[in-house]
Amino acid sequence: MSGAFHFRLLTLASFCLLELQAAVVPINSALPNAQPLQDGRIVGGYQVDIEKFPYQVSIRLDSSVLIHICGGSIYAPRIIITAAHCLKGRYASTIRIVAGSSTIANSTEEGVAVQKLIYHSGYVKKTHDNDVGLVILKTALVYSSTIQAIPLAQSSALVGTPAIASGWGKDDENAQQLTNLLQAVELQIVDSEECAVQYAVNNYVITDEMICAAAEEGGKDTCQGDSGGPLVVDGKLLGIVSWGIGCAQHYPGVYVSVPYHVEWIVQQAAQYL
């Protein structure tokens, strides 16, 4: 997939495969012809417990079983922050949120029903602009050691600042399935101008509302299935997993800047607090 951009949610082909697998065997069973999982998840990451990342949620499509499609972050008891491309074209009645779980492989999980999906009116799929959205829950989450809100970053981070992303996305862009257990990957904030030069070769534009992050040594990145999930710096939500070229293929991952959109988030969320 090198040279071709993709959002970091499941592709239609990947989703159809997962749904077919779920229909054949319980989602928490070993899948036919499954390959041994690598030590790294996301790409180049490591397994973590939800207690270390209690703000992380799984956004699920309510099918015959709940199918993970994107990640998200808890902003308030009834409000989840995610990417607009995870929400556009979907209906609230078909979405459920699972919080407080380290796994997406629990077939008994019912999740929390959704009242409303809100995505930025200025979202443009082609340019990835304004790729931010909110999921409004019908009932409030109950905070615990595994379910907690995360504060929003109000300002940008300096180049080189350590950041951490988490999710259940693929551990390789060519993988046929997601990872069942929550993963995290340690990254650093990349200079936006340098990132823009890299992406300009493929005619993609990095704007002021985007943040780039990568690992200096390479081989680490978010991937498909991580979309909408958190990029965290100093315990605050700095970015939202959005898009990239391949996964860990010498291009930084691109994230929505939360500080850039903090006013929109606060305004949209106000009536649901």
MOCORNOR-V998052 format. One record per backbone hydrogen bond with DSSP energy under -0.5 kcal/mol. CO is the residue of the C=O (numbers start at 1). NH is the residue of the N-H. E is the energy in kcal/mol with one decimal. If there is no record, write none. Layout:
# MOCORNOR-V998052
((CO/NH/E) (CO/NH/E))
This chain:
# MOCORNOR-V998052
((1/4/-2.3) (4/246/-1.2) (6/244/-1.4) (8/225/-1.3) (8/226/-0.6) (8/227/-4.3) (11/15/-2.7) (12/16/-2.5) (13/17/-2.0) (14/18/-2.4) (15/19/-2.7) (16/20/-2.2) (17/21/-2.4) (18/22/-2.5) (19/23/-1.6) (20/24/-1.1) (21/25/-2.5) (26/29/-2.2) (31/34/-1.6) (41/45/-2.1) (43/221/-1.8) (46/184/-2.4) (49/52/-2.0) (49/53/-0.6) (50/53/-0.8) (53/56/-2.0) (54/148/-1.8) (55/74/-2.0) (56/100/-0.6) (57/72/-1.3) (58/60/-0.6) (58/98/-2.6) (59/69/-2.9) (59/70/-1.5) (60/62/-0.5) (60/96/-2.1) (61/63/-1.5) (61/67/-2.5) (65/63/-1.7) (65/67/-0.6) (66/68/-0.5) (67/61/-3.1) (69/10/-1.0) (70/59/-3.2) (72/57/-2.2) (73/81/-3.2) (74/150/-2.3) (76/79/-1.7) (77/141/-2.7) (78/137/-2.6) (79/75/-2.7) (79/76/-1.6) (80/135/-2.6) (81/73/-2.3) (82/133/-2.5) (83/86/-1.2) (84/87/-1.7) (84/88/-2.5) (87/90/-2.3) (91/94/-1.9) (92/95/-1.5) (92/114/-0.5) (94/62/-3.2) (95/114/-0.8) (96/60/-3.1) (97/99/-0.6) (97/112/-2.4) (98/58/-2.5) (102/182/-2.8) (105/107/-0.8) (106/109/-1.4) (112/97/-2.0) (113/138/-2.3) (113/139/-0.6) (116/136/-3.1) (118/134/-3.4) (120/123/-1.8) (124/128/-1.9) (124/129/-0.6) (128/131/-0.7) (129/124/-1.8) (130/132/-2.0) (132/120/-2.3) (133/82/-2.6) (134/118/-2.9) (134/136/-0.5) (135/80/-2.3) (135/137/-0.6) (136/115/-3.0) (136/116/-1.7) (141/143/-0.7) (147/144/-2.1) (151/237/-2.9) (158/161/-2.0) (161/189/-1.9) (163/187/-3.1) (164/232/-2.7) (165/185/-2.4) (167/183/-2.2) (168/179/-1.4) (169/42/-0.8) (172/175/-2.2) (180/104/-2.1) (182/48/-2.3) (183/167/-2.2) (184/46/-2.3) (185/165/-2.2) (185/187/-0.5) (187/163/-2.6) (188/214/-2.2) (189/160/-2.9) (190/212/-0.5) (191/195/-2.4) (192/196/-2.5) (193/197/-1.9) (194/198/-1.9) (195/199/-2.3) (196/200/-2.1) (197/201/-0.9) (198/201/-0.6) (199/202/-1.4) (199/204/-2.1) (200/203/-1.9) (205/207/-0.6) (207/210/-1.7) (209/257/-2.7) (211/255/-3.3) (212/190/-2.7) (213/253/-2.4) (214/188/-2.9) (215/218/-1.7) (220/215/-0.6) (221/43/-0.9) (223/226/-2.2) (224/170/-2.6) (225/168/-0.5) (226/229/-2.2) (227/71/-3.4) (229/241/-2.5) (230/166/-1.1) (231/238/-2.3) (231/239/-2.1) (232/164/-2.1) (233/236/-1.6) (235/151/-0.5) (236/233/-2.3) (236/238/-0.8) (237/153/-2.2) (238/258/-2.7) (238/259/-0.5) (239/231/-2.1) (240/256/-2.7) (241/228/-2.7) (242/8/-1.6) (243/254/-2.7) (244/6/-2.6) (244/246/-0.7) (245/249/-0.5) (253/213/-2.0) (254/242/-1.7) (254/243/-1.7) (255/211/-3.1) (256/240/-1.2) (256/258/-0.7) (257/261/-1.3) (258/262/-0.8) (259/262/-0.6) (261/265/-2.5) (262/266/-2.5) (263/267/-2.5) (264/268/-2.6) (265/269/-2.1) (266/270/-1.3) (269/272/-2.2) (270/273/-1.2))
